Amino acid sequence: MARDGEYICFIEVKYRSSDSHGSPAEAVSDLKIEKLQELARFYISSKNLNNTDIRFDVVSVMRDRISLIKNAFGI
């Protein structure tokens, strides 16, 4: 988790040494997204941050190339 201005950002980091199995970002499955969303709801509720803007980002690492995908999916 991180902050970016008014946003609380939940960040998934994926690494691949090659693209033979797709890009790192493609490895964020629907099940993983559901789990991240559930954890984010729990965190927001437990910290009483219900009126805070949140965002889900993905950091994609391929060898020495790093990409940030802001707002990769919603809640």
C-alpha positions as CSV (number, residue, x, y, z in Angstrom):
1,M,0.0,0.0,0.0
2,A,1.1,3.5,-0.8
3,R,-0.2,7.0,-1.0
4,D,-0.4,9.1,-4.2
5,G,-1.9,12.5,-3.4
6,E,-5.4,11.8,-2.1
7,Y,-5.3,8.2,-3.2
8,I,-4.5,5.1,-1.1
9,C,-2.9,2.8,-3.6
10,F,-2.9,-1.0,-3.4
11,I,0.0,-2.3,-5.5
12,E,0.5,-5.7,-7.0
13,V,4.1,-6.4,-8.2
14,K,4.7,-9.0,-10.8
15,Y,8.1,-10.2,-12.2
16,R,9.0,-12.2,-15.2
17,S,12.4,-13.1,-16.5
18,S,11.0,-13.6,-20.0
19,D,7.8,-13.0,-21.9
20,S,7.4,-16.7,-22.9
21,H,4.4,-17.0,-20.5
22,G,3.1,-13.5,-21.2
23,S,3.7,-10.1,-19.6
24,P,3.9,-9.8,-15.8
25,A,0.7,-7.7,-15.8
26,E,-1.1,-10.5,-17.5
27,A,-0.3,-12.7,-14.5
28,V,-2.7,-10.8,-12.3
29,S,-5.6,-13.2,-12.5
30,D,-9.3,-12.5,-11.8
31,L,-8.9,-14.5,-8.5
32,K,-6.0,-12.3,-7.5
33,I,-8.0,-9.2,-8.3
34,E,-10.9,-10.4,-6.2
35,K,-8.6,-11.1,-3.2
36,L,-6.9,-7.7,-3.5
37,Q,-10.3,-6.0,-3.6
38,E,-11.5,-8.0,-0.5
39,L,-8.3,-7.1,1.4
40,A,-8.6,-3.4,0.4
41,R,-12.3,-3.3,1.6
42,F,-11.2,-4.8,4.9
43,Y,-8.3,-2.4,5.3
44,I,-10.4,0.6,4.5
45,S,-13.1,-0.5,6.9
46,S,-10.7,-1.4,9.7
47,K,-9.0,2.0,9.4
48,N,-12.2,3.9,9.1
49,L,-11.1,5.4,5.8
50,N,-14.5,4.9,4.0
51,N,-14.5,8.2,2.3
52,T,-10.9,7.9,0.9
53,D,-10.3,7.4,-2.8
54,I,-8.5,4.2,-3.5
55,R,-6.7,2.8,-6.5
56,F,-5.2,-0.5,-7.6
57,D,-1.9,-0.3,-9.4
58,V,0.2,-3.0,-11.0
59,V,4.0,-2.8,-11.2
60,S,5.3,-5.0,-14.0
61,V,9.0,-6.0,-13.9
62,M,10.5,-7.7,-17.0
63,R,14.2,-8.2,-16.5
64,D,15.4,-4.6,-16.2
65,R,12.2,-2.9,-17.5
66,I,9.8,-1.6,-14.8
67,S,6.3,-0.3,-15.7
68,L,3.6,1.2,-13.5
69,I,0.0,0.7,-14.5
70,K,-2.0,3.1,-12.5
71,N,-5.7,2.2,-11.9
72,A,-5.2,-1.2,-13.4
73,F,-8.6,-2.3,-12.1
74,G,-11.4,-1.0,-9.9
75,I,-13.2,-2.2,-6.8
